[in-house]
Amino acid sequence: MSKVDRRILKTQEAMKKAVIELMTEKNFDHITIQDIADRANINRGTIYLHYQDKYDLLDKLIESHFDELEEMDKWACEMDWIDALIPYFEYFEKNYLFFSTMLASKDAKGAPSSFRTRLLASFMEGFEGEIDRESGKNADLSDDVILQYAGTAYVGVIEWWIRNGMPYSPQVMAKQVGVLLGRSL
């Protein structure tokens, strides 16, 4: 695997940051390539060297976050709920601008509305192997209902936390959500 030039990474990060910042100000459909270039302090042509258009840029940005979350999923399932959730809440905190833009507003400022749905599906898939069938607490419950309930609750709490300016630390959130998910799953 070849090493990517740091200047390229810096330029790509500037473009991604620019598009998210612009999405906090106006509808995604009204953002132009020139707007992104001006905000990122680069030439319009530079954007086209890296991305087909603004939709490709946003798709790649979203993909990079889902890739990060999937990497966390690989080792989180080996931990207890609270310890596993701390890195997730720290990640949401670190990437507040992205998640607040994509989740916290009702229409995500024109961003693809499928983001929340995809995030929910990702968490539900991660919870699949976590359903407690041994203790009997979920004996009469359908996996589909349990997963929908737990996934929707988790995404809802993340949205609430972000929308309210993250009033609790990632550690406090992980502890509380971990207890609740442990009760549900």
LONU-178646 format. One record per residue (C-alpha): residue number from 1; residue in three letters; y, z, x. Coordinates in steps of 0.2 Angstrom, whole numbers, always signed. Each point is the difference from the previous one (the first is absolute). Layout:
BEGIN
pos/code/y/z/x
NUM/Ala/Y/Z/X
...
This chain:
BEGIN
pos/code/y/z/x
1/Met/+0/+0/+0
2/Ser/+16/-5/+8
3/Lys/+15/+12/+1
4/Val/+14/-5/-12
5/Asp/+18/+0/+8
6/Arg/+10/+15/-4
7/Arg/+15/-11/-4
8/Ile/-11/-9/-14
9/Leu/-5/+17/-7
10/Lys/+18/+6/+0
11/Thr/+6/-15/-9
12/Gln/-14/+1/-13
13/Glu/+4/+18/-3
14/Ala/+18/-4/-2
15/Met/-4/-13/-13
16/Lys/-11/+11/-9
17/Lys/+12/+14/+0
18/Ala/+14/-12/-6
19/Val/-10/-6/-15
20/Ile/-4/+18/-6
21/Glu/+18/+5/+3
22/Leu/+6/-15/-10
23/Met/-13/+4/-14
24/Thr/+9/+17/-3
25/Glu/+16/-9/-3
26/Lys/-5/-15/-11
27/Asn/-14/-9/-9
28/Phe/-13/-8/+12
29/Asp/+2/-17/-8
30/His/+19/+0/+4
31/Ile/-3/+4/+19
32/Thr/+2/-15/+11
33/Ile/-7/-4/+17
34/Gln/+18/+0/+6
35/Asp/+2/+18/-7
36/Ile/-15/+5/+10
37/Ala/+6/-8/+16
38/Asp/+17/+7/-2
39/Arg/-7/+18/-3
40/Ala/-13/-2/+15
41/Asn/+14/-7/+11
42/Ile/-11/-16/+4
43/Asn/+1/-18/-3
44/Arg/-7/-7/-16
45/Gly/-12/-11/+10
46/Thr/-7/+15/+8
47/Ile/-7/+5/-17
48/Tyr/-9/-16/-2
49/Leu/-8/+2/+17
50/His/-9/+15/-7
51/Tyr/-1/-2/-19
52/Gln/-1/-15/-12
53/Asp/+13/+8/-12
54/Lys/+6/+17/-6
55/Tyr/-16/+2/-11
56/Asp/-11/-3/+16
57/Leu/+11/+13/+9
58/Leu/-2/+13/-15
59/Asp/-19/-4/-1
60/Lys/-2/+3/+18
61/Leu/+10/+16/-1
62/Ile/-11/+7/-14
63/Glu/-16/-6/+8
64/Ser/+5/+10/+16
65/His/+2/+16/-10
66/Phe/-17/-3/-9
67/Asp/-8/-3/+16
68/Glu/+7/+17/+7
69/Leu/-6/+9/-16
70/Glu/-17/-8/+1
71/Glu/-2/+6/+19
72/Met/+4/+18/-6
73/Asp/-13/-2/-14
74/Lys/-13/-3/+13
75/Trp/+1/+18/+8
76/Ala/+8/+9/-15
77/Cys/-16/+0/-10
78/Glu/-8/+11/+14
79/Met/+12/+14/-3
80/Asp/+4/+13/-14
81/Trp/+13/-5/-12
82/Ile/+15/+9/+7
83/Asp/-2/-5/+18
84/Ala/-4/-18/-6
85/Leu/+16/-1/-10
86/Ile/+12/+6/+13
87/Pro/+1/-16/+10
88/Tyr/+2/-10/-16
89/Phe/+15/+10/-6
90/Glu/+7/-1/+18
91/Tyr/-2/-19/-1
92/Phe/+9/-1/-16
93/Glu/+14/+11/+7
94/Lys/+1/-10/+16
95/Asn/+1/-16/-11
96/Tyr/+11/+7/-13
97/Leu/+12/-15/-2
98/Phe/-15/-12/-3
99/Phe/-9/+11/-12
100/Ser/+16/+5/-9
101/Thr/+4/-18/-3
102/Met/-17/-5/-5
103/Leu/-5/+14/-11
104/Ala/+15/+11/-5
105/Ser/+10/-12/-10
106/Lys/-6/-7/-17
107/Asp/+0/-18/+5
108/Ala/-1/+2/+19
109/Lys/+16/-10/+0
110/Gly/-9/-16/-3
111/Ala/-14/+3/+12
112/Pro/-17/-5/-5
113/Ser/-6/+12/-14
114/Ser/-17/-1/+6
115/Phe/+3/+12/+15
116/Arg/-2/+16/-11
117/Thr/-16/-7/-8
118/Arg/-7/-5/+17
119/Leu/+4/+18/+7
120/Leu/-9/+8/-15
121/Ala/-15/-12/+3
122/Ser/-1/+5/+18
123/Phe/+1/+18/-3
124/Met/-13/-1/-14
125/Glu/-12/-10/+12
126/Gly/+3/+14/+13
127/Phe/-5/+14/-13
128/Glu/-16/-9/-6
129/Gly/-11/+9/+13
130/Glu/+9/+17/-3
131/Ile/-6/+3/-18
132/Asp/-9/+17/-1
133/Arg/-17/-3/-9
134/Glu/-9/+14/+8
135/Ser/+9/+15/-8
136/Gly/-1/-6/-17
137/Lys/+19/+1/-4
138/Asn/+0/-19/-3
139/Ala/-17/-1/-8
140/Asp/+6/-8/-17
141/Leu/+15/-10/+8
142/Ser/+0/-19/+3
143/Asp/+4/-5/+18
144/Asp/+13/-12/-7
145/Val/+9/+13/-9
146/Ile/+0/+12/+14
147/Leu/+6/-13/+13
148/Gln/+14/-6/-12
149/Tyr/+5/+18/-3
150/Ala/+0/+5/+18
151/Gly/+8/-16/+7
152/Thr/+14/+0/-13
153/Ala/+4/+18/+3
154/Tyr/+1/-3/+18
155/Val/+11/-15/+0
156/Gly/+11/+9/-14
157/Val/+2/+15/+11
158/Ile/+5/-11/+15
159/Glu/+13/-9/-11
160/Trp/+7/+16/-6
161/Trp/+1/+7/+18
162/Ile/+9/-15/+6
163/Arg/+11/-2/-15
164/Asn/+6/+18/+1
165/Gly/+4/-1/+19
166/Met/-16/+8/+7
167/Pro/+4/+18/-5
168/Tyr/-15/+6/+8
169/Ser/-7/-3/+17
170/Pro/-15/-11/+3
171/Gln/-10/+15/+4
172/Val/+4/+9/-17
173/Met/-3/-16/-9
174/Ala/-17/-3/+8
175/Lys/-5/+18/-4
176/Gln/+5/-1/-18
177/Val/-7/-17/-3
178/Gly/-15/+4/+10
179/Val/-4/+14/-12
180/Leu/+3/-10/-15
181/Leu/-11/-15/+6
182/Gly/-14/+13/+5
183/Arg/+0/+6/-18
184/Ser/+0/-17/-7
185/Leu/-13/-9/+11
